[in-house]
Amino acid sequence: MALKQYLAQKLEQRLSPQQIQLMKLLQVPTMELDQRIKQELEENPALEEGSEEMEEDFNDDYDNDSDDSSDNDDDFDISDYFDEDSTDYKTQVNNSSKDDEERVVPLSGEQSFQQSLTEQLHLLDLSDDQFMIADTIIGNLDESGYLNREIEAIVDDLAFSANIITTEKDVEKVLSLVQELDPAGIGARNLRECLLLQLGREHDGNITRFTAKKILEDHFEEFTKKHYDKIQKKLEISDEDLKEAIDEIIRLNPKPGGSMKEAPKNHQQIIPDFVIIETDGKLELTLNGRNAPELKVSRDYEQMLRTYSEGAKTSKSDKDAVMFVKQKLDGAKWFIDAIKQRQNTLLSTMHAIMMYQFDYFLSGDETNLRPMILKDIAEIVNLDISTVSRVANSKYVQTGHGTFALKYFFSESLSTDAGEEVSTREVKKILSEAIEGEEKHKPLTDEKLTELLKEKGYNIARRTVAKYREQLNIPVARLRKEL
């Protein structure tokens, strides 16, 4: 087949670098925006932080066509780089003193439970090979503290990575030493072993702990399924003895590796991106921009560009210098414009959400939440659904009723018997309250919950009730049963 040359016209859509930059900035929450701006300040010397006004307005009548009209590749309007209105702006509102300025306090890095276990290893009398085996075991523990890797695989790992030839029996022996470290239950290979390890730390001859140990050793499956009547019959114990043994098991920690993460110092503070204040039945929306420093284009770079443009660019180095300065100024302007667009998009989108859920923001009553999906807001603000999704992602709003993620306000709708459109969140709240108030020794089944909702006018199928219950992280009735 012969090769041919031909001309063709093709129309296609492509995102410009500026649009890509804006999309990325939209996804960044306020608490991360400061770091993103600092990164841009480090990478682009033409971008400066500060609120100082421009000392002079470069002359708009400056003509750059002289001396360089013969070089079409270097022709550009220099006045575009000295437009004060488009480059100098503020992201902060100076309505508070410097003493009130909020700063993100960095949290000190906490010690992981693996690091704590490694420190405890140094207190044991281990050989070099045993220490390496124990360290490998600790490195294979998951976040909950369980060893999910097979002993045989650990033997192979030691042979290939550390050149240690060992056996499964030796690894099992070292594993038993690791399981004696704190917190209790660490290094278990399943939940049953984890709970037994914790019970094994007590050696006071307590009959309740002995009964709990027998339940885990011989009747673990019945225990997980809450078939308490079968356990009671096989062990021939009273209701009171069974209840005490079950309570003893329940107080154990099923995830010992996560116990170190529960310290208050590890709780990350949420910085809201928006603030809604209610005054006399009116809502006022503000954008939290206090972590975004004031930005402007560097006057030094503007002056540098003017100096280069006034002279005759005869050498290649002069032309390269002009293009370099031009690119940096372009980048600074694009970034400032992207920040401004980000603020406008965030405000318009949040304002639409606020007005759509006006009754909820006034009352704080969850039942006042209207069904709302991304498409509803996208049509109001005349933006693409993907843009609204980026705005809602990882953003928080502070209200008089608490601080919420924007995703909290989005929910699907369903119709009542009266034909009224209600939010699925309202149904979930009713389900949650019903389960919370149920008799724990006889919890409500999904069928009973379905009947309860139908009595309230919500005609929902049982499988839908089960789906909502699972979304609320509520187990089935059998697993909610208590003695």
C-alpha positions, 0 to 999 in steps of 0.5 A: 500500500502506497504512502500518501500525504493529505491535509485534514481538519479536525475539531477537538477539545483539550484542557489548557494548562490553566484549566488543569491548574484550576481543576487541581486547585478546586480539589485542595481544601483550605488547610492544604491551600497554604502549602500549595501556594508556598510550593508555587512561591518556591518554584516561581520567583516572579510570584511574591507574597505581600500586600504592598501596592505597586509604586508605579503604573508602567506606561500603557503607551510603551511601544514594544514594536521598535527595534524588534519588529523584525523578529516575529517570534519575540513580539508580545504586548509588554503592557499585559505584564504590568496590568495592576488590576489583573495581578495584584489582589488579596485573598484575605479580608483585613477585618481582624487583628494579627493577634486573631490570625489562625495558624495551623499547629503542626502535630508531633508525629506519634510513635507507631505500635511497630516502633514500640514493639521494636523497642521492646525487642531490645529488652529481650535476650535474643540472638541476632537471627532471632532478633531479625526474625522478630523484626520481620514478623513485626514488619508484617503486622497489619494496622490492627496488629494481626499477622496475616502472612503465612509462616512459610512465606516469612521463612522464604522472606528471611532466606531471600532478603536477610540470608537467614536459613530457618524453619517454621518451628523456629519462626513459631517460637519467635512469634510466641515471644512477639505475642508476649509484648505489649499491647496484649493480643499483638501478633495474632493470626485471627480474632480467636487467637487475639482474644485468647492471648489477652485472656491468657495474660490473666492467671488469677483463677477467675471462674468467669475468665475460665468460662470465657476462655472455654467459649473461645476455645470450643464454641467460638463459631456459636459465639460469633453467631450469638447462639447463646442458648447452644453455648449455655446448653453445652457448658451447662451454666446459668444465665448469669454465668453466661452473661458475665463470661460474654461481658468479659470477652466483649471488653477485650480489644479486637484490634490491639494494633489500633489502640495507640491511635486512640490518644487525643493528641492524634486527632487531626483538627478540621479547618472549615472551608466555609462559614455560615452564620445565621442572624435574624433568620438570614444566612451569611456565607463567608469563605475561609481564606485566612490560610491563603497569603496575599499574592502579587507579581514580582516588580523586580521581574516586571522591571527586568522584562521592561529593561530587556524589552527596551534594549536590542536583543541581538544575542541568543542569550538575550532572547532566552532571558526575555522568554524566561522572564515572560514565562515566569510572569505568565505562570504568576498571572495564571496562578493568581487568576486560578486562585481568584477563580477558585474562590469565585467557584467555591463561593457560588457553589456553596451559596447554591447549596446553602440556599437549596438547604436553607431550612436545614441551615436555619433549624439544624433539623436533619429531617429538613434536609432536601434530596440533593444530588450533584446535578441539582447544584450544577444546574443552578451554578451553570457548572459541570457536574465534575466541577461541583464534585471537586468543590464538594470533595474534602471540603467542610462548612462550619455552621451554628449546628456543627461542622460538616463535610459538604458531601453530608448534604447530598442524598438521593430522594424517595417518595412517601405514600403522600407523593412527597419527595424526601431525603434518604437521610431522613429515612436513615435517621428514623432507622437509626433511632428505631434501632437505638430504642429497640429491646436489646434482647429482642432486636428488630429484624429488617422485616420489622423495620420495613413495617415500621417505616410503612406505618410512617408512610415510607413504602420501602422494600426490605432489601432497601432497608437492609442497604440503608442499615448497612450504610449506617454500619449497623449489623443484622438483628441477630448480631445486635442481640444482647443478654 
